[in-house]
């Protein structure tokens, strides 16, 4: 004896039975202890980071900003910066230029895509 396949209407009624939908809603998944600990650890790290940022903002000497010279010509340090870059900071400047060049080449390679 072969089983009779349900009609489309019977399948629809079975699929969207309100009792079945309520049972699906009540099928709550309890999070595992590992996921709870991971979430708690992330919250602690975020809170510590926020505390460090707030302490550093509180400790910043904001009145020192008002003591800056108001004349724009007095604030220009381009010549002194150039001398420092090409005398005391030559090696870090060259390393930075290589890193920027390699990242530019990588970005071009990724943007070009695969031609195969």
N, C-alpha and C positions, 0 to 999 in steps of 0.2 A: 504494500500500500504506500503510495507516494504522498508526501506532505504537500498540501496545497499552499502555494505562495500567496501571501496577503496581497490584497488589491492596493492600489496607490493610496486610496482614501484611508484604508486601515493602517497602512504604514505611516501615513501622515499623522493620524490620530494617535498612534502609539508613540511616535517621535515627539510630538508636542503635547503630550499629556500633562496637564497642570501638576498632577501629583509627582510625576517624574521630574519636572522642572524644579519643584520645591525641594525634592530630594537632592538634586544637583546643587542647589543653592546652599543647602545645609551640610553638604559634604565639605566641611572646612578642613584644610590641611594645617596641621600643627607644625610650626617651624622647628627645625632641629636645633639642638643646643649649639652646634658649630656655627650655624648661621646667626644665632643670637649673639654669640661671643664675637663673631666677626663684625657684626653691626655695632656692638658696644665698643669694640676696639677702635673702629673707625670714628665713632662719635668722640671718644676720648682724645684721639689724635687731632681731630678737627677743633675740639675745645682748647687743647693746649696751643695749637697754632694761633687760634683767635686770641688767646691770652697773651702770647708773645707779641702779636701785632699791636694789641691794645696797650701793653706796657711800653712798647717802643714808641708808640704815638704819644703816650702820656709823658714819657721822659724826654721828648724832643724839645730843644730850646727854641720855641716859637718866637720869643722876642728878638732872637738873633737875626731873624729875617728882616725885621724892621730896620736894623742897623746897616743894611747894605747901602752902598752909595747910589744915589738917585740918578747920577749922570751916566749915560750909556757909554760914553767914551772911557770912563774909569772902569767899567766892567769888562772890557774886551781883553781876553787872555789868549787870543789866537796865536800870537807869536810865541808866547811862553809855552803853550801847549805843543806847538810844532817842535820847538827845541827839545822838550821833554820826550816826545815820541821818538825822535830820531837820535837821541843820545842815551838816556837812561832806560828807555823802554823799547829798544830796538827788537830784541828777541820776542817779547810778547806780541809786539805789533806784527812781526813776520809770521808768527804762529797763527794769529788771528786772521791774517790775510789768506793763509793756506786753508784754514778751516772754512772761511767764507767762500773761497774759490771752489773748494770741493762740494760744499752744500749747493752752490749755484749749478755746478755740473750735474749733481744728483737730481736737482729739481728739473733741469732741462731733460735729463734722461727719462724721468718719470712722466713728464708732460708729453714727451715725444710719443710714448706708447710703443706697443709691439707691432712691427711691420710684417710679421709672418702671416 
